[in-house]
Amino acid sequence: MNDLSTLSESYSEYVKAKIMPSGIVLENGLSFQIKELGLNTKGPQEDELYALNSFLVKNIRRGNTIIEVLEPKSQDSEQSIVQRYIGRKGLNKFFDISMDFI
């Protein structure tokens, strides 16, 4: 699970993460945020990136969502991640093969 949830950091050249805080705090003080992962590019550049990098094809899908549970906020430190879950694992990317790639 850590591989998928840290993709935006280890592949920051290609992968973007859109973080959406929930604004909900549970009774035990924990909160959570949703992180949607996607590629930084679209169109033919996206197809080329997928064609050349099998790791991205297998792991970055349309609709990848990670849920991060955060510890209670304190005065002197930032919230840290307690647990990560796969919220949604999207569909594999598919595209037509161009003659240029054969």
N, C-alpha and C positions, 0 to 999 in steps of 0.2 A: 504493500500500500504506500509506503514512503516514496517509492520510485515515481508512482503516478502523481502523488501530491506535491512533489518537489520538482516536477518537470519544468515549471515556469522559471525556477531558479537555475537549474542545470542546463537548460536549453533556451536561455533568455534571448539568444539571437533569433530564434525562430518562433518561440511560444510566448503568448501573452496570457496574463491572468487578470480577469475582471473580478474584483472583490466586492461583494455586497454584504455589508453588516446587516444582521437581522434586526437589531434594536430590541431583541427580546432577552430578558435576563431571567433565568430559571430560579426556583426557590433556593437552590444551593449556591447561587451566585454565578454559576457558569453561564456563559452566553455562547453564541455560535455565529459563524459567518459562512457565506457561500462563495466558493471560488469557481468560476467558469473558465476552462482552459480552451484556447484556440490558437491557430497560427497567426502570425503577424502579417501574412500576405494573402492575396486572393487571386483568382483567375489562373492564367498560364504559369505564373511564378509558383503558385501553390501546387499545381500539378507536377511541376519540375522538382520541387522540394520533396514531395512525396515519392516520386519516382527514384530519387537519388538517396533517400534515407529510410530504410526499412523500419528503423526504430520508431520514427514519427508515424509511419503508416499504421503500425500496430498499436500505438499508444495515444496518439492525438486524433480524436474522433470528433465529429460534429455533435455537440451536446454533452461533452464531458463536464461533470460537476462534482466538486469535492466539498464536503461539509467539514468545517474545522470547529471543534469545540474549544472554547477559550476559558482559561482560569479567571476567577474573579479579579477585577481591576483593583490595583492598589495605588496609593498615592505616589510611591517612589519608583515604580517600574511599569513597563509596558505589559500588556497581556501576552501570555505565552500559550502556545497550542498544547492542549491536553491530549486530544485524540483527533484522528482524521478518519473519515468514512467516504466511501464512494457513494455519492448521492444519485448519480446517473452516469452510466457509461454509454455514450452515444454510438451511432452507427459508424462502421468502418468507412473511410473515404474510398470512393471508387471514381474512376475517370476513364475516358476513352484513351486508348494507347495511340499516340501519334507515331507516324512513321519515323520521326526524328529520334524516338527512343528505342527503336528496334535495331 
